[in-house]
Each structure stands twice: as C-alpha cells, then as structure tokens.
C-alpha cells in the first residue's frame, strides 16, 4: 500500500481552533511533550519539506485518551469512525480507541473495492478487538473517515472514484 513518494494531502486537515493545514504530508504519530504535558503529536512535512508537529488533541475529530487494561500506560487515539457501506452511511455510536503505530499512504486493498481513492491511513491496534490475537487487532483508518477533514459525509466525494 505504501508508495515511494508520499503525495501531498489535497483536502485541508482541520484543527479544532478553526485553522487548517494545507499541502502537508503526515508521516508519523509519536509521544512527545507539549507545554510540559506528555501527549501524542502528528508529524508533517510542509510543501517545502520542512518538518513540524501538531498535537493530536488539536486535530479535528481526534483525541488522546489513556489506555486501560493491557493498554495501561499507553496513549490511544480516539475518534468516531464513519462507516459507509453500499446500503447505509453512518457514524459509529461508540468512539474507536486505537494504539497508532504507523501512518501509511495509498489505497487499502479492502477499501479499493469500495471505490476509494488514494488517502493516508492511521494504522494501529483497535482496542475493541481486545479478545482477538494482537495481529488480528490491527486496522487501517483512512483520514477522511475519522473527522480530520471535517464532516466525513461532506468530504467523501473527494475520496471516491467516479
């Protein structure tokens, strides 16, 4: 799913303060300190290939939450997932809590079958599958389905093939 060159995001990533990030390439999420507080930050490259970080809590649709049980001591990313199907389109009632370990670029093979275009994906262990073996908990979430671009139903046409 990963390409040699990362494409630039064509739709802005919205921040909770109303600002937006344009023409950026996300490449990792990692633990960091912001204003003396331990949290998660997403790292980006701008159009000049200059790196910068934004706290995950500052990005629309995302929130950092503490892990519980076997995830205690870890920081998880929480979001409400948009789940379009051929019959229905809805936001899930319960937020997902995910231990993110990678950002991938491309089209997930399963999502390609739904007619999705190139996107970047948050990849990690979804704790709702805690009873499954660890390798079966790994899920890939396209950025446009987790609220980073704003209302997922409004931005969906930008990520669907004609």
N, C-alpha and C positions, 0 to 999 in steps of 0.2 A: 504494500500500500504506500510505502514511502517513496518519494521521488528524490533524485539527486539535488535538485534546486527547489527550495521552498517558494511557492507563489506568494504574492502579497494578498492579504485579505482585501476583497473588493467592497465589502459592506462594513461600515464602521462598527467597532466594538464600543458599546455604550458603557459609560461609567455612571455610578449612582448619583454623582453630583451634577449630572446633565451634560458633561463634556463627552467627547467621543474620540477614539483613536482611529486614525485613517492610515491606510497604506502601511500596515505593520505586519510583521511575521512573528507569531508566537512560537517559542521553541522549548520552553520548559516551565514547570511549576516546582518550586522548592521552598523549603523552610528558610525563613530569614527573620531579621528583626527590623521592625518599622516603628519609629518613635519609641524605642526601648521595649516594645512588645513582641514576643515570639508569635509569628504568623506564617502564612504562605504568600508567596508572590509569584506572579506570572512574568516571565522574561520575554521581551520582544526585541526585534530589530526594526529600526525605522527605515525609511526609503534610502537613507544614506549609510545603512548597515551599522548604525550606532545602537548599542545595546542599552536598554533601560528596563526597569522593573515597575510593576504596579501591584499593589496589594490585592489579593483575590477578593477580599471583602469590599473593595472599591468598584469591582466589575459588576455590572447589572446581571441579575439572575444567579449570581454565585455568592456563597457564604462559607466561611471557615467554621467548622464545628469540631469539638473534641471527640475522639473515638472512644468507644466503650467496649467492654469485654476483651476479646483478643486484640482489638484495635486501640486499647487504652494507651495513652501516651503518644498517639499519632494524631495528626491533624487531617481531617477529612474535608472534602469539598461537598457542600450540599447545594442541590438545585432541584427545581421542579422540571421534570422531563416531559417534553412534547412528543407524543407517540402517534404519528399519523399512520393510518392503515388504509387499505382500499375501501373499507366500509365507514370508518369513523376517524375523526381527528380530535384529540383531546389532550389536555394537560393532566398528568397523573395526579391523584389526590395527595399522595404521600411523597415528600421530597426524597430523592436518592441521596445517600451518603456514600462517597466514593474516595478511596485511597488512591489518589492520582500518582502515577509513576512515569507517565510519558505523554508527550503530545506528538501525534502522527499527522501527516498530511497525505491527502489522496482521497480515494473513494473506497470505503469498506465494501468488500465483495457482497455482503448481505444487503447493504443499503443500495448498491448499484442496481440490484434487481428491482428496487422501488423507484428507479429513475432519478436518483440523486446525482448531483454534480460534485466536483472536487470541493473539499472542505478540510478543515483541520478538526481533529478528534482529541478529546480528553480521554486518556486510556488509564484504567485502573481497576482495582477490586471493588465491586459494588457490594456493600455490607448486607444488603437484603438477601444475598445468596450465601449467608454465613454457614449454612448447613451443607453446602456443596464443597468439594475439594477446592483448594486455593486456585488451581489452574483453571477451574470452571467458573470462577467468580469474575474473571477479567472481562470487562465490557468496554466498548468504544462508543463515545457520545459525541456526535457532531456539534460543533459550537453553536450552530443556529438553532438546535433543538433544546438548548439549556438556558436560553434567555440572554446570552451575551450580545445579541444583535437587537434586542428588544423583543416585542411580541413574536413568538415563533411562527404563528399562523400568517402574520403580515410579511415576514421575510421569506417564507417557504418558496414562493415563485422564483427567487434568485438562486435557489439551490436545487431546482428540479429541471430535468432535461425536457425539452419540448417533444 
